[in-house]
Amino acid sequence: MTRKRKIHIYNSTTAQMHHAAGICSQQVEKFVDYLHSFDPVLKPHEVILLAASVFNELPDAFRNDPEMLSTLKAASHRLKTNLRGNATNSN
């Protein structure tokens, strides 16, 4: 069985990882703002903790919902296809 490497977002030195981490950070910020809209009384650090809790529950949510898992797999496939197609076109 192949062992998967853990991805270390903040310890990477490649430009690709920095770019990807920046995009991820922007999306997390949007998600935190979205969560805050449900309960505007929460303090900023509380909303971030709520987001962390949601992220922690996501793997089980995907495992327990075949439709969500299928959507995730399709998104992964599209991403790989688009990135690899762009890399081929730039050569």
NORKAGI-V644395 format. One record per helix or strand of 2 or more residues. SS is the DSSP state (2 for helix, 1 for strand). FROM is the first residue (numbers start at 1). LEN is the number of residues. If there is no record, write none. Layout:
ss=SS from=FROM len=LEN
ss=SS from=FROM len=LEN
//
This chain:
ss=2 from=15 len=24
ss=2 from=44 len=21
ss=2 from=66 len=25
//
